[in-house]
Amino acid sequence: MTDRTRLLVLALTFPIMAYTLVGSMLGGVGAQEGAYRHLRIFEEVVSLVTSNYVEEVDADRIMHGALWGLAEGLDPESSYLTPDEVRLHDAGPGDGQAGVGLSVTRQYYVQVVAARDGSPAALAGLRPGDYLRQIDGNPTRMMSTVRAQQLLRGAAGSSVSLEIIRGNAAEPVTIELVRGGDRSANVTSRIAAPGVGYLRIAEFDATTVAAIGAADDSLTAQGAESLVIDLRGTATGSFEAGIAAAELFTDADPLVIRESSDEREPVARSPRQPSIARPVALLTNFGTAGAAELFAAALTDAGRADTVGIRTAGRAAEQTLVRLPDGGGLLLSSTRYLTAAGESIHRRGVAAAVPVQEPAIELAPTAAAPDEDAEDPVLERALEHLAGVPAQASAPQAPAP
């Protein structure tokens, strides 16, 4: 091995060792058994590449690829960030900028988790699970969600081009979206059928609990005896707000469990007393993520609701940014949530008790008004399900130990 090769191997191996040790510290334990054996293998691979590859090796490029690959082997919410991406993460959304209403994650490409109600993305027909192969001509194969969100945002009224892959389609579809659009209300309600109220929750934030209470009062005045809560495509909001909303429906304690690598702690409920006792059906899909999953898991685990639709996204973890000496960083899932029974919500999601597939929606090159008369088989099945549930539910009770 030449002196140059030794220096390159050292330069590449040291950050990988630091990455491994950081992961071990976050885990609260020593380096995992075999970690150093893998580092020796990595050192050997670097040595072989630098000694035998026909072109001159770019150390920065190899290092970026190695760190990216390590993070890619974790969950979709964890990623390696370059120094520029760390600065974007720290800065947050720019003042006066607008988006297209997309929540995204990573699954080989940047992937759509959900499109906000009424947003340009929703009006164009983007669905949970769609892949963004390119954003304004920038390939997303090795793009962090931090960078993707920065590209999706811009001046209100400006346009962004997206190359979309859906399902097993042979060819991608390119669409143009105009940034901006009206923001839908977090909570809306109506009577869906005689005696059945419909509650749509688009986001869980500090206003959601009060809005749910007000909507339920209104539906009660209109004769609602049972309730459908639509969580499809609900992917934004705080975990705390999702838990607080669940407290309106049950006095189960705990509602969820918060787990880090070295601690498992039940989340203590607030003094809030449950106020909604009517039977509940929850509509879920792959776009039901984050706070909405905690809400759904808490109600189903306490026996207060059944889910209708498909399994949720499984995105119930909090990320910690670990900064690296070169200004880059590791965005790592450091805490995840479990059901009160101890089952992981993160990466598994909440299964649908009554499975129903959603109808396919074609992608539109431009935004269009939603068809309010379109059939909704998931809602229809939920109404059928509620018809078989006693109309007067008992007061919310914690499950028997």
Sequence and secondary structure as in RCSB ss.txt:
>XXXX:A:sequence
MTDRTRLLVLALTFPIMAYTLVGSMLGGVGAQEGAYRHLRIFEEVVSLVTSNYVEEVDADRIMHGALWGLAEGLD
PESSYLTPDEVRLHDAGPGDGQAGVGLSVTRQYYVQVVAARDGSPAALAGLRPGDYLRQIDGNPTRMMSTVRAQQ
LLRGAAGSSVSLEIIRGNAAEPVTIELVRGGDRSANVTSRIAAPGVGYLRIAEFDATTVAAIGAADDSLTAQGAE
SLVIDLRGTATGSFEAGIAAAELFTDADPLVIRESSDEREPVARSPRQPSIARPVALLTNFGTAGAAELFAAALT
DAGRADTVGIRTAGRAAEQTLVRLPDGGGLLLSSTRYLTAAGESIHRRGVAAAVPVQEPAIELAPTAAAPDEDAE
DPVLERALEHLAGVPAQASAPQAPAP
>XXXX:A:secstr
  HHHHHHHHHHHHHHHHHHHHHHHHHTSS  TTHHHHHHHHHHHHHHHHHH SS   HHHHHHHHHHHHHHTS 
TT EEE HHHHHHHHH S TTEE  SEEEEESSSEEEEEE TTSHHHHTT  TT EEEEETTEE TT  HHHHHH
HH EETT EEEEEEE TT SS EEEEEES      SEEEEEEETTEEEEEE  BSTTHHHHHHHHHHHHHHTT  
EEEEE TT   B HHHHHHHHTTT   S SEEEEESS EEE    S      S EEEEE TT  THHHHHHHHHH
HTTSEEEEES      EEEEEEE TTS EEEEEEEEEEETTS B TTT    SEE         SS     TTS 
 HHHHHHHHHHHTS SS         
